[in-house]
Each structure stands twice: as structure tokens, then as C-alpha cells.
Amino acid sequence: MKRTLLTLLGFAIGISGLAAALPKGPVKVFILAGQSNMEGAGKVEGDPKRNGGKGSLSHLAGNSEKYKHLKDKEGKWIERDDVLIWYLGRKGKLAPGFGARPGAIGPEYAFGHVMGDAIGEPVLLIKTAWGGKSLQKDFRPPSSGGELGPYYTEMLGYVKEVLGNLGKHFPDLKGRAHEVVGFGWHQGWNDGCGMPATLEYEKNLANFIRDVRKELGIKNLPFVIADSGFGGVNQKVESPPPDS
């Protein structure tokens, strides 16, 4: 679990370089999408009967000066007024609990804190993630041909609905202009389980990026791809057929 939390923090660092070049003005919107890694399984509260609660966000915040700012003087989790999140209908100020379950966190938590500290304008995170999904099928982009992935369509549908109704979802943002400034993608496990999904992943991912940029009308929308590292550098995938 410690590795999971460090991965989430590392994801935030990887995309934080985007903030320095962002202009002042509209609400800064980041899209976070993918499968279970983006959903997030980092525990907020640990079980004191198991390893003394270690491996949880609460243990980290209570035992490291670096993360004490995550709680107030009463020991309650701080909600950020300047960072808002929408995750498949769950929405509010950034705080623990926007992972796959209310008691979990995903990459959005550390990422939101990094972006909130770096950007002067309000930050909005739109998170769309579902466990066990592949890029070959579920998120398959139009340019890859074949049957369009239903979750590709659903992802963009949610993004457009939220952006088109900011005031409804977040009254504090009513009347504010917005700007989509970054896309975080954390997915790949299902495509690494066998051929031919593995062989076509690079093509599908490149098509996915180009198609999303085109769909949102943002030619050079920055993308950051997180690497889960399951299996390490020696991970093996079944050999491709002889004629591939």
C-alpha cells in the first residue's frame, strides 16, 4: 500500500510541470481518465490492528511533517476551496474519498493539491475511470477503426456535460470561463495481459490522444501517461503468433 500511495504522489509530480506555463484567467480544468489505477485504491484510514495502520493516508499525514498540512488542527481532513472535483456524479471540494470507494484515494488527491498550490485560478478535476477496461476495446478511439469503445464515448460525454453545466454542478463557478489545460491517463493493465492488445497498444494510444484533442477542439492538449509498472521490467506477455 505504501507503494500505491507513492505512485499516486509520483503521478502528481509527473504532470505538475504543466502548471508553470499556464496563463492566468479561466478555471483550469484537468481531465483524469483510465481504469482501476485512476479509480484509486489508496486507503484513507488504516486498520490499527494490521501493521499499526501503516500504508494509509492517515498514517502518512500523522507521521510525516511533509504531509501534516493535509489535516487541520482538530485532525480533520482539509477540503480545498480552490480545487473542485467531479467523479462520475460524486462532486465537491477536493478531499480524501474520491477514489474507487469513499474510503479511498486515487491520483486525483495528490495531483489536485499540487495543481492547487501551483495555479492561482480555481482548478477543476473531471475524473472518469472504470476498473478492468482496455484501450483495445472499451476505450477504443475512432481512428483505430473497428467498433468504437463505449467508454471512450461515455468519457467524453461526461466531460462535455460537466463543462456545459459548470454552474449547476459547482455554483461557485457559475459564470466563470473555463479552459481544459491537461489530460492525465492511467490505464494499460488489461492491454498488457495478452496479444494482440499489447501489439496494438502504442497505435491505439496515439490515436486516442489525437482523437480526444480533435473532439475537444484543443490541438496541443498536453497528455501525461502514468506507468503502473506491474510485473516490473521482466514482465512477460504471451508470444505473438509466428505470422505477426
KACORWO-V962134 format. One record per helix or strand. SS is the DSSP state (H for helix, E for strand). FROM is the first residue (numbers start at 1). LEN is the number of residues. Records with the same first field share a line. If there is no record, write none. Layout:
SS->FROM-LEN  FROM-LEN
This chain:
H->2-15  19-3  36-4  51-3  57-7  65-6  107-12  142-3  150-15  166-4  171-3  190-3  197-20
E->27-8  42-2  71-1  77-1  80-8  90-5  104-2  123-7  178-9  223-3
